[in-house]
Amino acid sequence: MNCEIDKLKGYKIGVLAGGSSNEREISLRSGNAVFAALSGAGLGPIFCDICEDNFESLIDETDIDVAFIALHGKFGEDGAVQRMLEKRNITYTGSNPVSSALALDKFSSRERFKNAALTVPKCRLVGRSENITAEKIGFPCVIKPRYEGSSIGLSVVFSEDDFSEGIDKAFMFADEVLIEKFIHGRELTVGIMDRAALPIVEIITKQGVYDFTAKYESDETAYRVPAVLEEKVYSKVQQVAMKAHGALGCGGFSRVDLILSDDEKIFVLEVNTIPGLTEKSLLPMAAKAADLDFCSLCVKMLYSSLKR
């Protein structure tokens, strides 16, 4: 890592966090953790609390030449920031604008997964003006906004009684909503770093649903890393995650969320191009299991941008 740090010391590094999406507070947590890690490595980063209104002036004022993007959700993971940085010839971490936009779009990304012969849950996309029912999907089902992260607006609905409430909740955050078949099984996530899969993390929740509450508010959510799976299954899950990462053309790193069903089919749910980056987040958890501490992970992610 010392060699990577020495090469990075020649750059003026900005940590971009905050934003104006529904994930602002989570982004600030990620950004502060990354800023502390890079500062501890002696890189002297600049913390940039950005939004769409101040982005250009703040980037010009700080005069950075490398950006560590710790923004979640829209104007961060949707390719907009990446395009603006490219116009200024500023190197940045993570995926390019097209791949970023694809990954945030839960419907378009699933089409890419299907084209790559990956298995995804049965799903339909609905708009506000439609007559919306669960008839073609059945119960239980997952209802979620087309463009959101951190399980914002997500509900798992087990009966018709709760269906309307789940639909209304999702429409609070988007004009289009996905109704997806709920897959019974084990919830897994695979971090990708420099074209290699990190150890698999299994997520175990009290209610069997990894929603916003389970992610950020519950003390009862447990994580097993590496996940306990048969060797062949373990290897296959990592291969599927790598294929999903590649299907969207992602670069540098990502985190792929999957379900291993009760009959051991592997379903791809989504790819996160800017996963949570606090020391308790899933990608750092997987990295730690691969003997890569949080500081080293952040340095590696930043250094990977120079090799693009």
C-alpha positions as CSV (number, residue, x, y, z in Angstrom):
1,M,0.0,0.0,0.0
2,N,2.9,2.4,0.6
3,C,3.7,2.4,-3.1
4,E,0.1,3.4,-3.9
5,I,0.1,6.1,-1.3
6,D,3.4,7.6,-2.6
7,K,1.9,7.8,-6.1
8,L,-1.3,9.4,-4.8
9,K,0.6,12.1,-2.9
10,G,1.2,13.9,-6.2
11,Y,-2.6,14.6,-6.6
12,K,-5.0,17.0,-5.1
13,I,-7.8,14.7,-3.8
14,G,-11.4,15.7,-3.2
15,V,-13.9,13.5,-1.3
16,L,-17.3,14.2,-2.8
17,A,-20.2,13.6,-0.4
18,G,-23.6,14.8,0.7
19,G,-25.6,15.6,-2.4
20,S,-29.3,16.3,-2.4
21,S,-30.8,12.8,-2.9
22,N,-32.8,10.9,-0.3
23,E,-29.5,9.3,0.7
24,R,-27.7,12.5,1.7
25,E,-27.2,11.5,5.4
26,I,-25.8,8.1,4.4
27,S,-23.5,9.8,1.9
28,L,-22.2,12.1,4.5
29,R,-21.4,9.1,6.8
30,S,-19.6,7.4,3.9
31,G,-17.7,10.6,2.9
32,N,-16.6,11.3,6.5
33,A,-15.3,7.8,6.9
34,V,-13.4,8.0,3.6
35,F,-12.0,11.4,4.5
36,A,-10.7,10.1,7.8
37,A,-9.1,7.1,6.2
38,L,-7.3,9.1,3.5
39,S,-6.3,11.7,6.0
40,G,-4.8,8.9,8.2
41,A,-2.9,7.7,5.2
42,G,-1.3,11.1,4.8
43,L,-3.0,12.1,1.6
44,G,-4.5,15.4,2.8
45,P,-7.9,15.1,1.1
46,I,-10.4,18.0,0.8
47,F,-13.9,17.3,2.0
48,C,-16.5,18.6,-0.5
49,D,-20.2,18.7,0.7
50,I,-21.7,19.1,-2.8
51,C,-25.1,19.5,-4.4
52,E,-26.2,20.2,-7.9
53,D,-26.3,24.0,-7.3
54,N,-22.8,24.4,-5.9
55,F,-21.0,21.6,-7.7
56,E,-19.3,23.5,-10.5
57,S,-18.2,26.4,-8.2
58,L,-16.9,24.1,-5.5
59,I,-14.9,21.9,-7.9
60,D,-13.4,25.0,-9.5
61,E,-12.6,26.5,-6.1
62,T,-10.9,23.5,-4.7
63,D,-9.0,22.8,-8.0
64,I,-8.9,19.0,-7.3
65,D,-7.6,16.6,-9.9
66,V,-8.8,13.3,-8.4
67,A,-12.3,12.8,-7.0
68,F,-13.3,10.1,-4.6
69,I,-17.1,9.9,-5.1
70,A,-18.9,9.0,-1.9
71,L,-22.3,10.2,-3.2
72,H,-25.3,7.8,-3.1
73,G,-28.5,7.9,-5.1
74,K,-29.3,10.5,-7.7
75,F,-26.6,13.1,-8.7
76,G,-24.0,10.7,-7.6
77,E,-24.7,7.2,-8.7
78,D,-26.7,8.1,-11.8
79,G,-23.7,9.3,-14.0
80,A,-24.4,13.0,-13.7
81,V,-21.4,13.8,-11.5
82,Q,-19.2,11.5,-13.5
83,R,-20.0,13.3,-16.7
84,M,-19.3,16.7,-15.1
85,L,-16.0,15.5,-13.8
86,E,-15.0,14.1,-17.2
87,K,-15.7,17.5,-18.8
88,R,-13.1,19.0,-16.4
89,N,-10.6,16.1,-17.0
90,I,-10.8,15.2,-13.4
91,T,-10.1,11.5,-12.6
92,Y,-12.8,9.9,-10.4
93,T,-13.4,6.6,-8.6
94,G,-15.9,4.0,-9.7
95,S,-17.8,3.4,-12.9
96,N,-18.3,5.5,-16.0
97,P,-21.5,7.6,-16.6
98,V,-23.3,5.0,-18.6
99,S,-22.7,2.1,-16.3
100,S,-23.5,4.2,-13.3
101,A,-26.9,5.2,-14.8
102,L,-27.7,1.6,-15.7
103,A,-26.9,0.3,-12.2
104,L,-29.2,2.9,-10.5
105,D,-32.0,2.1,-12.9
106,K,-33.4,-1.1,-11.4
107,F,-35.5,-1.9,-14.5
108,S,-32.9,-1.3,-17.3
109,S,-30.2,-3.1,-15.3
110,R,-32.4,-6.3,-15.1
111,E,-32.7,-6.3,-18.8
112,R,-28.9,-6.3,-19.1
113,F,-28.7,-9.1,-16.6
114,K,-31.2,-11.2,-18.6
115,N,-29.3,-10.6,-21.8
116,A,-26.2,-11.9,-20.0
117,A,-28.1,-15.1,-19.1
118,L,-28.4,-14.2,-15.5
119,T,-31.5,-15.1,-13.4
120,V,-33.6,-12.2,-12.0
121,P,-36.9,-12.3,-10.1
122,K,-40.1,-12.0,-12.1
123,C,-41.0,-8.3,-12.3
124,R,-43.3,-5.7,-13.8
125,L,-42.8,-1.9,-14.1
126,V,-45.8,0.3,-13.4
127,G,-46.6,4.0,-13.6
128,R,-48.9,6.2,-11.5
129,S,-51.7,6.2,-14.1
130,E,-52.0,2.4,-14.5
131,N,-54.4,0.1,-12.8
132,I,-51.9,-1.5,-10.5
133,T,-52.4,-5.0,-9.1
134,A,-50.1,-7.9,-8.0
135,E,-52.0,-10.3,-10.2
136,K,-49.1,-11.1,-12.6
137,I,-46.6,-11.4,-9.8
138,G,-48.5,-12.8,-6.8
139,F,-47.7,-12.7,-3.1
140,P,-45.3,-12.2,-1.4
141,C,-43.8,-9.5,-3.6
142,V,-41.3,-6.7,-3.3
143,I,-42.3,-3.1,-4.2
144,K,-39.6,-0.5,-4.8
145,P,-38.9,2.7,-6.7
146,R,-37.2,2.4,-10.1
147,Y,-34.4,4.8,-9.1
148,E,-33.4,4.6,-5.4
149,G,-30.8,3.0,-3.2
150,S,-30.4,2.0,0.4
151,S,-33.8,0.2,0.2
152,I,-35.5,3.6,0.3
153,G,-39.2,3.2,-0.5
154,L,-39.0,-0.6,-0.5
155,S,-41.7,-2.8,1.0
156,V,-42.2,-6.6,1.1
157,V,-45.9,-7.3,0.8
158,F,-47.4,-10.6,1.9
159,S,-51.1,-10.0,1.1
160,E,-53.6,-7.8,-0.7
161,D,-54.3,-5.9,2.5
162,D,-50.8,-4.2,2.5
163,F,-50.4,-3.9,-1.3
164,S,-51.8,-0.4,-1.7
165,E,-49.7,0.9,1.2
166,G,-46.6,-0.5,-0.4
167,I,-47.4,1.0,-3.7
168,D,-48.1,4.4,-2.2
169,K,-44.8,4.3,-0.2
170,A,-42.8,3.6,-3.4
171,F,-44.5,6.3,-5.3
172,M,-43.4,8.8,-2.7
173,F,-39.9,8.5,-4.2
174,A,-40.5,7.8,-7.9
175,D,-43.0,8.1,-10.8
176,E,-42.3,4.4,-11.8
177,V,-42.3,1.5,-9.5
178,L,-41.2,-2.2,-9.7
179,I,-43.3,-5.0,-8.5
180,E,-41.0,-8.0,-8.1
181,K,-41.6,-11.6,-7.0
182,F,-40.2,-12.1,-3.5
183,I,-37.6,-14.9,-3.6
184,H,-37.4,-17.1,-0.4
185,G,-33.8,-17.8,0.3
186,R,-30.5,-16.5,1.7
187,E,-29.6,-12.8,1.1
188,L,-26.0,-12.5,-0.1
189,T,-23.8,-9.7,-1.3
190,V,-20.5,-9.8,-3.2
191,G,-18.0,-7.0,-3.3
192,I,-16.0,-6.6,-6.5
193,M,-12.5,-5.0,-6.4
194,D,-10.1,-4.8,-9.3
195,R,-11.8,-7.5,-11.3
196,A,-11.9,-10.0,-8.4
197,A,-14.7,-11.1,-6.1
198,L,-14.2,-10.5,-2.4
199,P,-15.5,-12.9,0.3
200,I,-19.3,-13.3,0.3
201,V,-21.3,-11.7,3.0
202,E,-24.6,-13.3,4.1
203,I,-27.2,-10.9,5.7
204,I,-29.5,-12.4,8.3
205,T,-32.4,-10.3,9.4
206,K,-35.0,-10.9,12.1
207,Q,-38.0,-10.3,9.7
208,G,-36.3,-11.9,6.7
209,V,-36.3,-8.6,4.9
210,Y,-33.2,-6.4,4.4
211,D,-35.0,-3.0,4.2
212,F,-34.0,0.5,5.4
213,T,-34.7,-0.3,9.0
214,A,-32.7,-3.6,9.0
215,K,-29.8,-1.8,7.3
216,Y,-29.5,1.3,9.4
217,E,-31.7,1.1,12.5
218,S,-31.9,-2.5,13.8
219,D,-29.4,-4.0,16.3
220,E,-30.7,-7.5,15.4
221,T,-29.4,-7.7,11.8
222,A,-26.5,-10.1,11.6
223,Y,-23.8,-10.6,9.0
224,R,-21.8,-13.8,8.3
225,V,-18.6,-13.3,6.4
226,P,-17.5,-15.4,4.7
227,A,-20.9,-16.9,4.1
228,V,-21.1,-20.6,4.9
229,L,-21.8,-22.3,1.6
230,E,-20.7,-25.4,-0.2
231,E,-17.5,-24.8,-2.1
232,K,-19.2,-25.2,-5.6
233,V,-22.1,-22.9,-4.6
234,Y,-19.7,-20.3,-3.1
235,S,-17.7,-20.2,-6.3
236,K,-20.8,-20.0,-8.5
237,V,-22.2,-17.0,-6.5
238,Q,-18.9,-15.1,-6.9
239,Q,-18.9,-15.9,-10.7
240,V,-22.5,-14.7,-11.0
241,A,-21.6,-11.5,-9.2
242,M,-18.6,-10.9,-11.5
243,K,-20.8,-11.5,-14.5
244,A,-23.4,-9.0,-13.2
245,H,-20.7,-6.4,-12.7
246,G,-19.5,-7.0,-16.2
247,A,-22.9,-7.0,-17.8
248,L,-23.3,-3.3,-16.8
249,G,-19.7,-2.4,-17.8
250,C,-18.8,-1.4,-14.2
251,G,-15.3,-0.4,-13.4
252,G,-13.0,-0.4,-10.4
253,F,-15.4,-1.8,-7.8
254,S,-19.0,-2.5,-7.0
255,R,-21.2,-4.5,-4.7
256,V,-23.6,-7.1,-6.1
257,D,-26.7,-8.1,-4.2
258,L,-28.1,-11.6,-4.8
259,I,-30.5,-14.2,-3.4
260,L,-29.7,-17.8,-3.1
261,S,-33.1,-19.4,-3.3
262,D,-34.2,-22.4,-1.2
263,D,-33.7,-24.6,-4.3
264,E,-30.2,-23.0,-4.8
265,K,-30.9,-20.9,-7.8
266,I,-28.9,-17.6,-7.8
267,F,-31.0,-14.5,-8.5
268,V,-29.3,-11.1,-9.2
269,L,-31.1,-8.2,-7.5
270,E,-28.9,-5.2,-8.3
271,V,-25.4,-3.8,-8.6
272,N,-24.3,-0.9,-6.4
273,T,-21.6,1.2,-8.1
274,I,-21.0,3.4,-5.0
275,P,-21.8,1.1,-2.1
276,G,-21.8,2.3,1.5
277,L,-18.4,3.2,2.8
278,T,-18.5,3.4,6.5
279,E,-16.4,0.9,8.5
280,K,-19.6,-1.1,9.2
281,S,-20.8,-1.2,5.6
282,L,-20.9,-4.4,3.5
283,L,-18.1,-3.7,1.1
284,P,-15.6,-2.8,3.8
285,M,-16.8,-5.9,5.8
286,A,-16.0,-8.1,2.8
287,A,-12.6,-6.4,2.3
288,K,-11.7,-7.0,5.9
289,A,-12.4,-10.7,5.5
290,A,-9.8,-10.5,2.7
291,D,-7.3,-8.9,5.0
292,L,-7.8,-5.5,3.5
293,D,-8.5,-2.9,6.3
294,F,-10.7,0.1,5.7
295,C,-7.8,2.5,5.1
296,S,-6.2,0.2,2.6
297,L,-9.5,-0.4,0.9
298,C,-10.1,3.4,0.4
299,V,-6.5,3.8,-0.9
300,K,-7.0,0.9,-3.3
301,M,-10.3,2.3,-4.6
302,L,-8.7,5.7,-5.2
303,Y,-5.6,4.2,-6.8
304,S,-7.7,2.1,-9.1
305,S,-9.1,5.4,-10.7
306,L,-5.6,6.3,-11.8
307,K,-5.3,3.0,-13.8
308,R,-8.5,3.6,-15.8
